[in-house]
Amino acid sequence: MTTPSLSPEVDARAREFEALVLSRLLSAGQKVVADAIGLSESTVSRWKEGDIERWCKVLALLGIQLVPQTAVVVNASYLHSVETLAELGLKAEKKRPGPIGWD
């Protein structure tokens, strides 16, 4: 039996997701999360032994992005359009003549 592996990019994204989930779980508190979803605190604690890692790999493999609630997510074509407009604006600004002085 061969051990399946993720591409380096997907694996890196999964590790980022896992770090984010663990960080948020730490800041919210296992008990708060457990109480909110009707599980025991020990069940939530056991997630850290591999369940969170596995689910983060699934999300990364499926191409689902996990980001903090404060993040603004746009699609790649929109971002490319904004970058193009910014580049054109900067080029135009560099070509603009300086102020006319009255000496």
Secondary structure in CASP SS format (residue, H / E / C, confidence):
PFRMAT SS
TARGET T0000
AUTHOR 0000-0000-0000
METHOD secondary structure of the structure
MODEL  1
M C 1.00
T C 1.00
T C 1.00
P C 1.00
S C 1.00
L C 1.00
S C 1.00
P H 1.00
E H 1.00
V H 1.00
D H 1.00
A H 1.00
R H 1.00
A H 1.00
R H 1.00
E H 1.00
F H 1.00
E H 1.00
A H 1.00
L H 1.00
V H 1.00
L H 1.00
S H 1.00
R H 1.00
L H 1.00
L H 1.00
S H 1.00
A H 1.00
G C 1.00
Q H 1.00
K H 1.00
V H 1.00
V H 1.00
A H 1.00
D H 1.00
A H 1.00
I H 1.00
G C 1.00
L C 1.00
S C 1.00
E H 1.00
S H 1.00
T H 1.00
V H 1.00
S H 1.00
R H 1.00
W H 1.00
K H 1.00
E H 1.00
G H 1.00
D H 1.00
I H 1.00
E H 1.00
R H 1.00
W H 1.00
C H 1.00
K H 1.00
V H 1.00
L H 1.00
A H 1.00
L H 1.00
L C 1.00
G C 1.00
I C 1.00
Q C 1.00
L C 1.00
V C 1.00
P C 1.00
Q C 1.00
T C 1.00
A C 1.00
V C 1.00
V C 1.00
V C 1.00
N C 1.00
A H 1.00
S H 1.00
Y H 1.00
L H 1.00
H H 1.00
S H 1.00
V H 1.00
E H 1.00
T H 1.00
L H 1.00
A H 1.00
E H 1.00
L H 1.00
G H 1.00
L H 1.00
K H 1.00
A H 1.00
E H 1.00
K H 1.00
K H 1.00
R C 1.00
P C 1.00
G C 1.00
P C 1.00
I C 1.00
G C 1.00
W C 1.00
D C 1.00
END
